[in-house]
Amino acid sequence: MDRWVCDPCGWVYDPAEGDPDGGIEPGVAFEDLPEDWVCPVCGATKDLFSKE
């Protein structure tokens, strides 16, 4: 699965790790994240992420 980088702050969403603090289990692809999910560091929306 692809990793995605937050353009504003550089945080990387890695599907192998998920977003435990945001309730996202490991193994969830970026495309399968809820539409209202935001970057846990800066609050950027999914459309502000780029594929690594």
C-alpha positions as a Markdown table, in Angstrom:
| # | Residue | x | y | z |
|---|---|---|---|---|
| 1 | Met | 0.0 | 0.0 | 0.0 |
| 2 | Asp | 1.1 | 3.5 | -0.8 |
| 3 | Arg | 2.3 | 6.0 | 1.8 |
| 4 | Trp | 0.8 | 9.6 | 1.7 |
| 5 | Val | 2.5 | 12.8 | 2.8 |
| 6 | Cys | 0.7 | 15.8 | 4.2 |
| 7 | Asp | 1.7 | 18.7 | 2.0 |
| 8 | Pro | 1.4 | 21.4 | 4.7 |
| 9 | Cys | 3.4 | 19.7 | 7.5 |
| 10 | Gly | 5.2 | 16.7 | 6.0 |
| 11 | Trp | 3.5 | 14.0 | 8.3 |
| 12 | Val | 3.4 | 10.7 | 6.6 |
| 13 | Tyr | 0.3 | 8.4 | 6.7 |
| 14 | Asp | 1.7 | 4.8 | 6.5 |
| 15 | Pro | -1.1 | 2.2 | 6.1 |
| 16 | Ala | 1.1 | -0.3 | 7.9 |
| 17 | Glu | 0.9 | 1.9 | 11.0 |
| 18 | Gly | -2.6 | 3.5 | 10.6 |
| 19 | Asp | -3.4 | 6.4 | 12.8 |
| 20 | Pro | -3.9 | 4.9 | 16.3 |
| 21 | Asp | -4.6 | 8.2 | 17.9 |
| 22 | Gly | -7.3 | 8.9 | 15.3 |
| 23 | Gly | -8.9 | 5.4 | 15.7 |
| 24 | Ile | -7.5 | 4.1 | 12.4 |
| 25 | Glu | -6.3 | 0.5 | 12.6 |
| 26 | Pro | -3.1 | -0.7 | 10.8 |
| 27 | Gly | -3.8 | -2.0 | 7.3 |
| 28 | Val | -6.3 | 0.7 | 6.3 |
| 29 | Ala | -5.4 | 2.2 | 2.9 |
| 30 | Phe | -5.4 | 6.0 | 2.5 |
| 31 | Glu | -8.2 | 5.7 | 0.0 |
| 32 | Asp | -10.3 | 3.9 | 2.6 |
| 33 | Leu | -9.9 | 6.5 | 5.4 |
| 34 | Pro | -13.2 | 8.3 | 6.3 |
| 35 | Glu | -13.8 | 11.5 | 4.3 |
| 36 | Asp | -13.8 | 13.6 | 7.5 |
| 37 | Trp | -10.4 | 12.2 | 8.5 |
| 38 | Val | -7.7 | 14.9 | 9.0 |
| 39 | Cys | -3.9 | 15.0 | 9.5 |
| 40 | Pro | -3.3 | 14.3 | 13.2 |
| 41 | Val | -0.5 | 16.9 | 13.3 |
| 42 | Cys | -1.9 | 20.0 | 11.5 |
| 43 | Gly | -5.6 | 19.1 | 10.7 |
| 44 | Ala | -5.2 | 19.2 | 6.9 |
| 45 | Thr | -7.9 | 17.4 | 4.9 |
| 46 | Lys | -7.3 | 14.4 | 2.7 |
| 47 | Asp | -7.1 | 16.5 | -0.4 |
| 48 | Leu | -3.9 | 18.1 | 0.9 |
| 49 | Phe | -2.0 | 14.8 | 0.9 |
| 50 | Ser | 0.3 | 13.6 | -1.9 |
| 51 | Lys | 1.3 | 10.0 | -2.7 |
| 52 | Glu | 4.9 | 9.4 | -1.6 |
